Amino acid sequence: MSDSQEATSPVAGIGGPAACVSKVELRVSCKSLLDRDTLNKSDPCVMLMVQNQGQWTELDRTEVIKSNLNPVFAKVLMLDYYFEEVQKLRFEVYDIHGTHSIGTRDDDFLGGVECTLGQIVAQKKMVKPLLLKYGKYAGKSTITIHAEEISGNNGYVELSFCAKKLDDKDLFSKSDPFLEIYRINDDGTEQLVHRTEVIKNNLNPVWEPFKVSLISLCSCDDERKLKCLVWDYDSRGKHDFIGEFYTNFKEMQKISLGNKVSSVRHSLHRVYSFLDYIMGGCQIHFTVAIDFTASNGDPRNSCSLHYINPYQPNEYLKALIAVGEICQDYDSDKRFSALGFGARIPPNYEVSHDFAINFNPEDDECEEIQGVVEAYQNCLPKIQLYGPTNVAPIINRIAKLAAGKEPIKDASLYHILLILTDGVVTDMADTREAIVRASYQPMSIIIVGVGNADFTDMQILDGDDGVLRSPKGEPVLRDIVQFVPFRDFKTASPAALAKCVLAEVPKQVVEYFSHKAIPPINPPCTPPQY
């Protein structure tokens, strides 16, 4: 800014209600949007749609940015986040004419994209091409969605800015100033934090106070550099630059306290959340283990639990798909281990309680959930259902994999083992021992009982009613098993099953890494305490 202009001055105050559920802030920007207007550029707005029971409804929308094909939207879109649900989202970009109503004409639609909230938080920053109707690309248009978790740990700050003696950029009137605040990230990129309203015809503007989360403002680092720009608004999108300055939240605090900074600082032990680990780079590896014991019935018989009905998936497939669809968002390579137990397998038809259903012992992984489904269907004609129902070997296998060859030093990987079985396990003592051992590793176990057997004895493995112990009396380090009979959800959707069995996983992930005192790979900063 010029010497004649006083620095824009902030006033800050901290507060923040704790949230019961994880809340996620989404910030949206677009590049190379289609130009639908004849005389000016498009005036874009992004609408956020959520899917409930198959129906898309609008949840929120950004502001309209005039005459801009590369808009960076200031409006923050906030959602509640649930790991155990597939939260389907759709972002639609429209060219707005006059009022803020969304046009119905095809030429108002600039493109859209569908994804899940899980995909966004797992990537933290997601860039997707925009698609028109019928899957046609909207030129080179892209949308970027950036996610940040808002929790009781980071709170909110209220800021108010004013400026004095700004340059007059208009010929027949005074400037129409507005302010933009950008956070400077570790990689040097800039993230828009807030854009104020425009104050017409005023060289000494006082902008409206606004609230912003500390994680959004400065990643909870009070010395992180902030870039502030003042512009003279132009309705055609060609804003005139007035000036800029740099500051940080620590400086803002000094101003708000009249430079009377207390010498007392409180230390805060950061309790990391599930999303801290996921957005910090933790991957979730999904393994399914399927019961191929003879009690399931001959797969060629329609009464068999393994019968492949061309019109409707059996219970094994329903449970596999419901749980797998959620876990796949948190695994970047989308490859999943698929194992079987209790069958005689080729070439010698010896009983195995731990085999790859794709019959490749060197690589038991399948491409995406559909690959697991195909491997399951292909293996059924090649095996002989037998017994007994021993699951300890597979639990031990995944626990050994989770433990790795070196002591675990970072939060890069967590395992979920889904066991699908039609009866009470035969090797109960060995299974209890295996679960106790596994409770020391980064893994969770979900057991779904398929069919109409009496699963009463299986409840012992789910530590909800008491602490599971090994046959020698050693307790589990933490509760890692969730058991449910599939029949409890027969009248509900498979999504209800997944929601039930996966609800405890976020807590189990946090418990493991907290017990080991392992922070996220890229941890969020601890908020400053004053």
VEXMAR-164895 format. One line per 5 residues: number of its first residue (from 1); their letters; for each residue x, y, z of C-alpha. Coordinates in Angstrom, 3 decimals. Layout:
// VEXMAR-164895
NUM	A	X,Y,Z | ...
// end
This chain:
// VEXMAR-164895
1	MSDSQ	0.000,0.000,0.000 | 1.083,3.590,-0.490 | 2.419,5.655,2.390 | -0.775,7.689,2.432 | -2.804,4.606,3.268
6	EATSP	-3.058,3.221,6.762 | -2.763,-0.571,7.165 | -6.007,-2.425,7.360 | -6.522,-3.255,11.032 | -8.048,-6.444,12.376
11	VAGIG	-9.741,-7.090,15.680 | -9.826,-10.678,16.854 | -11.598,-12.707,19.514 | -11.611,-16.444,20.131 | -14.538,-18.736,20.840
16	GPAAC	-15.754,-22.124,19.703 | -18.527,-24.530,20.582 | -17.569,-28.196,20.662 | -19.359,-30.332,18.096 | -20.916,-33.737,18.712
21	VSKVE	-20.125,-35.018,15.234 | -17.297,-34.288,12.839 | -18.016,-31.243,10.721 | -16.242,-30.667,7.441 | -15.774,-27.386,5.597
26	LRVSC	-15.625,-27.545,1.801 | -14.122,-24.735,-0.265 | -14.725,-24.720,-3.992 | -12.995,-23.195,-7.001 | -13.293,-23.781,-10.761
31	KSLLD	-11.032,-23.333,-13.766 | -11.681,-22.826,-17.485 | -15.477,-22.707,-17.208 | -17.534,-22.565,-20.394 | -18.448,-19.034,-21.473
36	RDTLN	-22.231,-19.000,-21.936 | -22.689,-15.224,-22.166 | -22.526,-13.336,-25.455 | -21.281,-9.978,-24.203 | -19.715,-10.834,-20.830
41	KSDPC	-18.176,-13.907,-19.247 | -20.322,-16.390,-17.278 | -21.476,-15.471,-13.760 | -20.895,-18.812,-11.990 | -22.400,-20.258,-8.830
46	VMLMV	-21.897,-23.780,-7.422 | -24.828,-25.705,-5.976 | -24.125,-28.539,-3.508 | -26.609,-31.418,-3.727 | -26.883,-34.359,-1.309
51	QNQGQ	-28.552,-37.670,-2.009 | -31.133,-39.003,0.442 | -33.033,-42.211,-0.361 | -32.130,-41.882,-4.021 | -33.330,-38.260,-4.312
56	WTELD	-31.021,-35.285,-4.900 | -31.796,-32.173,-2.847 | -29.941,-28.882,-2.571 | -28.017,-28.453,0.685 | -26.264,-25.151,0.030
61	RTEVI	-24.745,-22.991,-2.683 | -21.868,-20.577,-3.096 | -22.125,-16.900,-3.893 | -22.347,-15.733,-7.514 | -19.073,-14.369,-8.920
66	KSNLN	-19.611,-11.921,-11.749 | -17.953,-12.359,-15.125 | -15.343,-14.963,-14.123 | -14.383,-18.259,-15.781 | -11.867,-19.145,-13.039
71	PVFAK	-13.846,-18.396,-9.863 | -12.543,-18.939,-6.337 | -15.636,-18.998,-4.143 | -15.482,-17.503,-0.657 | -18.638,-19.162,0.685
76	VLMLD	-17.789,-22.196,2.837 | -20.012,-25.256,2.429 | -20.357,-27.150,5.710 | -21.468,-30.768,6.188 | -21.686,-33.325,8.974
81	YYFEE	-19.337,-36.239,8.287 | -20.079,-39.912,9.041 | -17.446,-42.545,8.231 | -20.015,-45.348,8.368 | -22.210,-43.905,5.605
86	VQKLR	-21.775,-43.416,1.867 | -22.503,-39.684,1.676 | -23.140,-39.017,-2.009 | -22.614,-35.432,-3.138 | -23.133,-33.607,-6.419
91	FEVYD	-21.642,-30.237,-7.319 | -23.431,-28.367,-10.123 | -22.085,-25.145,-11.660 | -24.551,-22.673,-13.196 | -24.342,-19.354,-15.016
96	IHGTH	-26.637,-17.059,-13.048 | -28.649,-14.348,-14.789 | -29.828,-11.370,-12.748 | -31.393,-12.936,-9.659 | -29.842,-15.838,-7.730
101	SIGTR	-32.360,-18.328,-9.070 | -30.869,-21.309,-10.873 | -31.791,-21.323,-14.539 | -33.602,-24.267,-16.086 | -32.186,-23.835,-19.579
106	DDDFL	-29.429,-26.196,-20.679 | -27.200,-23.259,-21.566 | -27.228,-22.131,-17.912 | -25.612,-25.419,-16.822 | -21.799,-25.218,-16.885
111	GGVEC	-21.125,-28.757,-15.640 | -21.336,-31.025,-12.628 | -19.543,-33.821,-10.807 | -20.605,-36.591,-8.416 | -18.471,-38.006,-5.614
116	TLGQI	-18.689,-39.034,-1.973 | -17.678,-37.016,1.065 | -15.397,-39.925,1.965 | -13.482,-39.495,-1.295 | -13.014,-35.777,-0.643
121	VAQKK	-11.722,-36.122,2.940 | -9.457,-39.044,1.969 | -7.817,-36.886,-0.719 | -8.205,-33.607,1.221 | -8.003,-31.756,-2.092
126	MVKPL	-9.889,-33.236,-5.031 | -9.735,-31.979,-8.622 | -12.319,-33.338,-11.082 | -13.335,-32.511,-14.667 | -16.825,-31.047,-14.972
131	LLKYG	-19.312,-33.058,-17.017 | -22.346,-31.889,-18.977 | -25.429,-34.029,-19.537 | -24.900,-37.570,-20.845 | -21.327,-37.635,-19.526
136	KYAGK	-19.895,-35.186,-22.059 | -16.879,-33.185,-20.843 | -17.520,-29.452,-20.330 | -14.476,-28.490,-22.383 | -11.430,-28.265,-20.105
141	STITI	-13.501,-27.155,-17.099 | -12.432,-28.478,-13.696 | -13.675,-28.107,-10.134 | -11.401,-28.220,-7.084 | -12.873,-29.140,-3.707
146	HAEEI	-10.748,-28.626,-0.599 | -11.806,-30.184,2.726 | -10.922,-29.254,6.293 | -12.288,-30.720,9.505 | -13.800,-28.400,12.059
151	SGNNG	-13.739,-29.740,15.602 | -13.979,-28.447,19.150 | -10.190,-28.489,19.181 | -9.694,-25.596,16.814 | -12.644,-23.258,17.474
156	YVELS	-13.552,-20.048,15.679 | -12.211,-16.533,15.578 | -14.230,-13.401,14.859 | -12.439,-10.780,12.780 | -13.328,-7.277,11.711
161	FCAKK	-11.288,-5.147,9.319 | -11.251,-1.503,8.376 | -9.078,0.698,6.146 | -8.364,4.421,5.891 | -7.337,6.765,3.082
166	LDDKD	-7.562,4.205,0.295 | -6.597,5.197,-3.244 | -9.470,6.448,-5.356 | -9.609,4.254,-8.467 | -12.893,5.594,-9.893
171	LFSKS	-13.169,8.644,-12.129 | -16.594,9.979,-11.163 | -16.990,8.478,-7.688 | -14.925,6.999,-4.876 | -13.610,3.410,-4.874
176	DPFLE	-15.897,0.477,-4.013 | -13.464,-1.558,-1.853 | -13.566,-5.157,-0.755 | -10.947,-7.248,1.065 | -9.640,-10.778,0.387
181	IYRIN	-7.653,-12.828,2.920 | -5.484,-15.718,1.751 | -3.690,-18.314,3.866 | -0.180,-19.162,2.641 | 0.195,-22.962,2.756
186	DDGTE	3.420,-24.854,3.462 | 3.903,-25.522,-0.263 | 3.596,-21.814,-1.093 | 0.094,-22.062,-2.555 | -2.598,-19.614,-1.473
191	QLVHR	-5.996,-20.619,-0.085 | -8.806,-18.048,-0.014 | -10.060,-17.742,3.560 | -12.589,-14.920,3.270 | -13.850,-12.268,0.871
196	TEVIK	-15.689,-9.341,2.454 | -18.700,-7.532,1.110 | -18.234,-4.557,-1.217 | -18.658,-1.130,0.386 | -19.771,1.350,-2.238
201	NNLNP	-18.195,4.781,-2.710 | -16.000,4.752,0.410 | -12.249,5.325,0.959 | -12.472,4.554,4.696 | -14.417,1.280,4.730
206	VWEPF	-15.390,-0.668,7.847 | -16.278,-4.185,6.734 | -18.769,-6.406,8.554 | -17.283,-8.697,11.256 | -17.096,-12.362,10.249
211	KVSLI	-16.323,-15.684,11.891 | -13.822,-18.181,10.526 | -12.399,-21.376,12.002 | -8.786,-21.265,13.140 | -8.012,-24.313,11.009
216	SLCSC	-9.218,-22.416,7.938 | -7.567,-19.139,8.847 | -4.084,-20.357,9.711 | -4.113,-24.173,10.101 | -4.021,-23.416,13.849
221	DDERK	-0.527,-21.932,13.411 | -0.661,-18.379,14.775 | 2.522,-17.395,12.908 | 1.389,-18.656,9.494 | 1.595,-15.863,6.916
226	LKCLV	-1.677,-14.341,5.725 | -1.923,-12.248,2.551 | -4.566,-9.527,2.493 | -5.593,-7.787,-0.740 | -7.842,-4.755,-1.180
231	WDYDS	-9.649,-4.289,-4.520 | -11.913,-1.732,-6.115 | -14.968,-3.724,-7.252 | -15.910,-3.815,-10.944 | -19.231,-5.377,-12.021
236	RGKHD	-17.573,-6.866,-15.116 | -15.099,-8.797,-12.938 | -12.117,-6.546,-13.793 | -11.389,-5.366,-10.252 | -8.717,-2.686,-9.752
241	FIGEF	-5.914,-3.500,-7.322 | -5.671,-0.978,-4.460 | -3.039,-2.547,-2.207 | -1.925,-5.529,-0.140 | -0.249,-6.353,3.155
246	YTNFK	0.894,-9.449,5.050 | 0.117,-10.362,8.642 | -0.475,-13.397,10.867 | -2.911,-14.323,13.581 | -0.360,-13.610,16.317
251	EMQKI	-0.111,-9.988,15.158 | -3.899,-9.741,15.034 | -4.098,-10.931,18.643 | -1.668,-8.220,19.749 | -3.778,-5.550,18.056
256	SLGNK	-6.998,-6.839,19.601 | -5.394,-6.888,23.060 | -3.984,-3.373,22.611 | -0.486,-4.870,22.559 | -1.002,-5.991,26.169
261	VSSVR	-0.165,-9.605,25.537 | -0.411,-11.832,28.566 | 2.776,-13.701,29.390 | 0.754,-16.732,30.439 | 0.283,-19.425,27.796
266	HSLHR	-1.577,-22.652,28.437 | -0.187,-25.867,27.032 | -2.670,-28.069,25.220 | -2.321,-31.783,24.630 | -3.781,-32.320,21.202
271	VYSFL	-6.300,-35.145,20.938 | -6.350,-36.083,17.271 | -9.592,-37.036,15.576 | -10.275,-39.791,13.048 | -10.329,-37.200,10.263
276	DYIMG	-6.995,-35.804,11.454 | -5.489,-39.224,10.669 | -7.390,-39.750,7.396 | -6.733,-36.247,6.071 | -3.171,-36.533,7.349
281	GCQIH	-2.558,-39.430,4.948 | -3.679,-42.625,6.723 | -4.927,-45.311,4.313 | -7.440,-48.010,5.246 | -6.796,-51.460,3.778
286	FTVAI	-9.898,-53.646,3.476 | -9.808,-57.448,3.613 | -12.802,-59.763,3.355 | -12.778,-63.377,4.579 | -15.608,-65.644,3.384
291	DFTAS	-16.922,-68.835,5.014 | -16.942,-71.745,2.541 | -17.934,-74.494,4.988 | -20.419,-77.201,3.979 | -23.138,-75.870,6.309
296	NGDPR	-23.754,-73.106,3.741 | -25.322,-75.705,1.417 | -24.444,-76.690,-2.152 | -23.987,-73.427,-4.126 | -25.877,-75.008,-7.067
301	NSCSL	-28.973,-75.327,-4.873 | -31.222,-72.272,-4.577 | -31.487,-72.880,-0.810 | -27.715,-72.432,-0.381 | -26.400,-69.270,1.238
306	HYINP	-23.829,-69.219,-1.586 | -26.401,-69.570,-4.375 | -25.772,-67.015,-7.134 | -29.152,-65.572,-8.038 | -28.852,-63.598,-11.288
311	YQPNE	-31.551,-61.192,-10.100 | -30.547,-60.560,-6.503 | -27.218,-60.825,-4.622 | -27.060,-63.322,-1.758 | -26.412,-62.248,1.834
316	YLKAL	-22.668,-62.705,1.505 | -22.553,-60.314,-1.451 | -24.927,-57.813,0.154 | -22.766,-57.566,3.276 | -19.518,-57.469,1.281
321	IAVGE	-20.708,-54.697,-1.043 | -22.290,-52.595,1.724 | -19.157,-52.519,3.889 | -16.680,-52.502,0.998 | -18.299,-49.523,-0.737
326	ICQDY	-17.525,-47.363,2.276 | -13.991,-48.645,2.928 | -12.929,-48.237,-0.708 | -12.996,-44.436,-0.467 | -10.080,-44.562,1.989
331	DSDKR	-7.748,-46.788,-0.060 | -6.015,-44.925,-2.886 | -5.116,-47.980,-5.002 | -8.628,-49.500,-4.650 | -7.189,-53.023,-4.297
336	FSALG	-8.696,-55.317,-1.663 | -7.607,-58.653,-0.223 | -10.197,-61.439,-0.602 | -9.716,-64.650,1.386 | -11.663,-67.825,2.032
341	FGARI	-11.744,-70.470,4.753 | -13.292,-73.901,5.373 | -13.071,-75.337,1.825 | -11.121,-77.936,-0.087 | -9.244,-76.067,-2.777
346	PPNYE	-7.483,-77.043,-6.013 | -5.210,-78.530,-7.118 | -4.968,-81.139,-4.330 | -8.326,-80.359,-2.701 | -6.904,-80.177,0.788
351	VSHDF	-8.819,-78.214,3.403 | -7.629,-74.601,3.767 | -8.611,-72.031,6.364 | -6.681,-69.234,4.706 | -6.672,-69.062,0.906
356	AINFN	-6.900,-66.350,-1.749 | -10.205,-66.687,-3.577 | -8.485,-65.615,-6.799 | -6.168,-68.639,-6.232 | -3.060,-66.444,-6.469
361	PEDDE	-1.121,-66.968,-3.217 | 1.408,-64.303,-4.255 | -1.234,-61.587,-4.688 | -4.602,-62.024,-2.958 | -5.825,-58.545,-3.961
366	CEEIQ	-8.679,-57.791,-6.357 | -9.379,-54.608,-8.317 | -12.098,-52.662,-6.520 | -15.155,-54.207,-4.866 | -16.432,-55.480,-8.216
371	GVVEA	-13.206,-57.474,-8.572 | -13.860,-59.128,-5.206 | -17.428,-59.975,-6.285 | -16.176,-61.551,-9.523 | -13.448,-63.531,-7.730
376	YQNCL	-16.064,-64.863,-5.286 | -18.412,-65.931,-8.077 | -15.578,-67.522,-10.077 | -14.183,-69.526,-7.173 | -17.453,-71.183,-6.109
381	PKIQL	-17.508,-73.824,-8.907 | -13.831,-74.666,-8.300 | -13.910,-75.453,-4.582 | -15.557,-78.064,-2.346 | -17.365,-76.678,0.683
386	YGPTN	-16.091,-78.479,3.779 | -15.151,-77.385,7.309 | -14.664,-76.744,10.182 | -15.277,-72.997,10.745 | -11.810,-71.850,11.788
391	VAPII	-11.178,-68.083,11.584 | -8.083,-67.734,13.799 | -5.649,-68.394,10.887 | -6.980,-65.432,8.887 | -7.053,-63.119,11.928
396	NRIAK	-3.430,-64.059,12.652 | -2.513,-63.464,9.005 | -3.933,-59.920,8.928 | -2.498,-59.115,12.377 | 0.956,-60.160,11.157
401	LAAGK	0.505,-58.027,8.035 | -0.654,-55.064,10.139 | 2.322,-55.438,12.496 | 4.805,-55.245,9.603 | 8.478,-56.095,9.815
406	EPIKD	9.465,-52.949,11.706 | 7.877,-51.315,14.760 | 5.030,-49.037,13.672 | 6.242,-45.444,13.731 | 3.646,-43.572,11.706
411	ASLYH	-0.082,-43.477,11.080 | 0.094,-44.499,7.422 | -2.034,-47.667,7.401 | -4.948,-49.232,9.283 | -6.593,-52.583,8.451
416	ILLIL	-10.257,-53.590,8.504 | -10.998,-57.316,8.350 | -14.568,-58.293,7.429 | -15.372,-61.918,8.277 | -18.570,-63.348,6.777
421	TDGVV	-19.634,-66.645,8.363 | -22.753,-68.799,8.540 | -22.179,-70.242,11.998 | -20.400,-70.131,15.324 | -16.650,-70.545,14.938
426	TDMAD	-15.238,-73.974,15.779 | -11.847,-72.742,17.012 | -13.251,-70.372,19.660 | -10.235,-70.613,21.979 | -7.755,-69.929,19.170
431	TREAI	-9.968,-67.102,17.869 | -10.047,-65.405,21.269 | -6.262,-65.677,21.499 | -5.893,-64.282,17.965 | -8.176,-61.309,18.736
436	VRASY	-6.220,-60.460,21.902 | -2.990,-60.480,19.865 | -4.631,-58.460,17.070 | -5.834,-55.790,19.525 | -2.206,-54.606,19.751
441	QPMSI	-2.065,-53.972,15.999 | -3.627,-51.249,13.775 | -6.701,-53.239,12.792 | -10.414,-53.724,13.433 | -12.475,-56.877,12.912
446	IIVGV	-16.079,-56.932,11.724 | -17.948,-60.238,11.828 | -21.290,-60.607,10.053 | -23.320,-63.736,10.744 | -25.063,-64.908,7.549
451	GNADF	-28.113,-67.187,7.588 | -30.341,-68.380,10.430 | -27.890,-70.134,12.763 | -27.841,-69.508,16.518 | -25.104,-66.908,16.903
456	TDMQI	-25.451,-66.498,20.683 | -21.924,-67.800,21.349 | -20.480,-65.306,18.846 | -21.515,-62.373,21.031 | -18.610,-63.219,23.352
461	LDGDD	-16.208,-61.976,20.668 | -17.863,-58.553,20.633 | -16.587,-56.967,23.832 | -19.656,-54.753,24.315 | -20.933,-56.856,27.229
466	GVLRS	-17.566,-57.234,28.904 | -13.858,-57.493,28.206 | -12.866,-60.299,25.836 | -10.073,-62.421,27.245 | -7.782,-65.069,25.857
471	PKGEP	-8.108,-68.639,27.221 | -5.282,-67.756,29.653 | -7.197,-64.728,30.923 | -5.288,-61.957,29.130 | -7.657,-59.101,28.220
476	VLRDI	-7.731,-57.330,24.850 | -5.808,-54.084,24.777 | -8.823,-52.415,23.127 | -12.199,-53.531,21.796 | -11.650,-54.185,18.070
481	VQFVP	-14.504,-56.618,17.222 | -18.011,-55.791,16.086 | -20.429,-58.696,15.508 | -23.921,-58.509,13.998 | -26.231,-61.123,12.481
486	FRDFK	-27.264,-60.155,8.938 | -30.850,-61.224,9.651 | -31.234,-58.237,11.995 | -31.058,-56.057,8.868 | -33.108,-58.152,6.451
491	TASPA	-35.936,-55.640,6.386 | -33.537,-52.672,6.274 | -31.142,-51.658,3.537 | -27.575,-53.046,3.408 | -26.483,-49.467,4.130
496	ALAKC	-28.021,-49.843,7.606 | -25.849,-52.931,8.182 | -22.718,-51.047,7.130 | -23.642,-48.104,9.339 | -24.004,-50.411,12.337
501	VLAEV	-20.787,-52.408,11.905 | -18.555,-49.493,10.891 | -19.765,-46.958,13.459 | -17.062,-47.964,15.974 | -14.143,-47.922,13.510
506	PKQVV	-13.236,-44.197,13.805 | -12.985,-44.539,17.604 | -10.890,-47.715,17.236 | -8.483,-46.003,14.827 | -8.008,-43.069,17.213
511	EYFSH	-7.617,-45.382,20.232 | -4.837,-47.354,18.559 | -2.710,-44.422,17.408 | -3.368,-42.458,20.626 | -2.260,-45.426,22.750
516	KAIPP	0.939,-45.585,20.692 | 1.295,-41.765,20.893 | 1.525,-41.667,17.093 | 0.357,-38.396,15.506 | -1.021,-38.143,11.953
521	INPPC	1.603,-38.137,9.175 | 0.730,-34.511,8.413 | -0.813,-33.373,11.690 | -2.884,-30.224,11.980 | -1.214,-27.656,14.184
526	TPPQY	-2.248,-27.251,17.790 | -4.286,-24.063,18.163 | -2.610,-21.182,19.982 | -3.728,-20.628,23.575 | -4.043,-17.163,25.073
// end
